[in-house]
Amino acid sequence: MDKTEHQACTAAELQAPQWTCPSTGVVDLADDPISTGDRDVAYHIVRHDPAAVLRRCTADRALLARRMLPLLSRQG
């Protein structure tokens, strides 16, 4: 989840209107390619809307915290 969140944050900072096929860390935006410097981040941008991924990470962390609370209270 940390890696996914990191990639989504990096992608969200680019704020591009339309993502297309990446290659070697470059996301092609018609006449305006963006170099991410990281192939994984480029693929993530194309596969996912960064804002949606960040919302999903937040929800997942909340679910994990809710599941862990009973376990932590039993240990104390």
C-alpha positions as CSV (number, residue, x, y, z in Angstrom):
1,M,0.0,0.0,0.0
2,D,2.9,2.4,0.7
3,K,4.3,1.9,-2.8
4,T,0.9,2.4,-4.4
5,E,0.3,5.6,-2.3
6,H,3.8,6.9,-3.2
7,Q,3.2,6.3,-6.9
8,A,-0.2,8.0,-6.8
9,C,1.1,11.0,-5.0
10,T,3.9,11.4,-7.6
11,A,1.3,11.1,-10.4
12,A,-1.1,13.5,-8.8
13,E,1.6,16.2,-8.6
14,L,1.9,16.1,-12.4
15,Q,-1.8,17.1,-12.8
16,A,-2.1,16.0,-16.4
17,P,-5.6,16.0,-18.1
18,Q,-5.1,12.7,-20.1
19,W,-2.7,9.9,-19.6
20,T,-1.6,7.6,-22.5
21,C,1.0,4.8,-23.1
22,P,4.2,5.3,-21.1
23,S,7.7,4.2,-22.1
24,T,10.8,4.3,-19.9
25,G,9.3,6.7,-17.4
26,V,7.7,9.0,-20.0
27,V,3.9,9.6,-20.0
28,D,2.8,10.9,-23.4
29,L,0.2,13.7,-23.3
30,A,-0.4,14.4,-27.0
31,D,2.3,17.1,-27.8
32,D,3.4,17.4,-24.2
33,P,5.3,14.3,-22.8
34,I,6.0,14.3,-19.1
35,S,9.1,12.5,-17.8
36,T,8.5,11.0,-14.4
37,G,12.0,9.6,-14.1
38,D,10.4,6.3,-13.0
39,R,8.9,3.6,-15.2
40,D,6.7,2.2,-12.4
41,V,5.2,5.7,-11.8
42,A,4.6,6.2,-15.5
43,Y,2.7,2.8,-15.7
44,H,0.8,3.7,-12.6
45,I,-0.4,7.0,-14.0
46,V,-1.7,5.3,-17.1
47,R,-3.5,2.5,-15.3
48,H,-5.0,4.6,-12.5
49,D,-6.5,8.0,-11.8
50,P,-4.1,9.2,-9.1
51,A,-6.8,10.9,-7.1
52,A,-8.9,7.7,-6.9
53,V,-6.0,5.7,-5.9
54,L,-5.2,8.1,-3.0
55,R,-8.8,7.9,-1.8
56,R,-8.6,4.1,-2.0
57,C,-5.4,4.1,0.1
58,T,-7.0,6.3,2.7
59,A,-10.0,4.0,2.9
60,D,-7.8,0.9,3.1
61,R,-5.7,2.4,5.9
62,A,-8.9,3.3,7.8
63,L,-10.2,-0.3,7.4
64,L,-6.9,-1.7,8.6
65,A,-6.9,0.6,11.6
66,R,-10.4,-0.5,12.5
67,R,-9.4,-4.1,12.3
68,M,-6.3,-3.6,14.4
69,L,-8.0,-1.7,17.2
70,P,-9.6,-4.8,18.8
71,L,-6.3,-6.7,18.5
72,L,-4.4,-4.0,20.2
73,S,-6.9,-3.6,23.0
74,R,-6.7,-7.3,23.7
75,Q,-2.9,-7.1,24.1
76,G,-3.0,-4.3,26.6
